[in-house]
Amino acid sequence: MRTEVIGDATLILGDCLDVLPTLSGVDAVVTDPPYGLGDKWNGGAGGAKSSWRIPQGEAKVWDMQTSPDVEKLAAFKECVIWGGQYYSLPPSRCWFLWDKKQPDNFSTGQAEMAWTNLDRPIRTFRMATCEFHGSEFKHHPAQKPTELMVWCLKWLDSKTILDPFMGSGTTGVACIRTGRKFIGIEKEPKYFDIACKRIQSELDRSALFENVSPAPIAADLFATE
């Protein structure tokens, strides 16, 4: 394993099945595990389709097998699992829905769902796929919009967030943006390094804005003749 500490974010390169038993003091999980739908998600066996800005076939390879033991994450005090409908999770009152604002013939689906253990009504985030693609570069086949993950966090009370399937670190970026502590686990070195760079960049951006003071208002603007 390798560990990088970036501000209030702790990033761990390793398998979450090995790392999770060593963690303590974490109340909330926000994550997007592989669903095991690689063939369908990538246009079917032998299909030419792949995720936006991701090399052909990489998305399929990344998501060929459902991650084990995802159901155990439901034991955390607060839990959000994207793609939760693919797992044997308890009935839930509150699901998060990402409405992609797409027509009925949209090939990869009009929405994505997240299972939660929150005692709230269903909540919906609306952002078109083209808005996502236009606002940030997609580093990972299953990367969610940063705005979506910031929105997820606003429904949680916990101050330390764990993502055991960190990918390119979007949940961590959202934590930095909202002033929370973050623990991320990722087993692929390529995406781990991307996550480190993205979270460091977000931390630097936040520090830049914190150090910028508003310009004083010129007194003569209020002068009267």
Order of alpha helices (4+ residues) and beta strands (2+ residues): beta-beta-alpha-beta-alpha-alpha-beta-beta-beta-beta-alpha-alpha-beta-alpha-beta-alpha
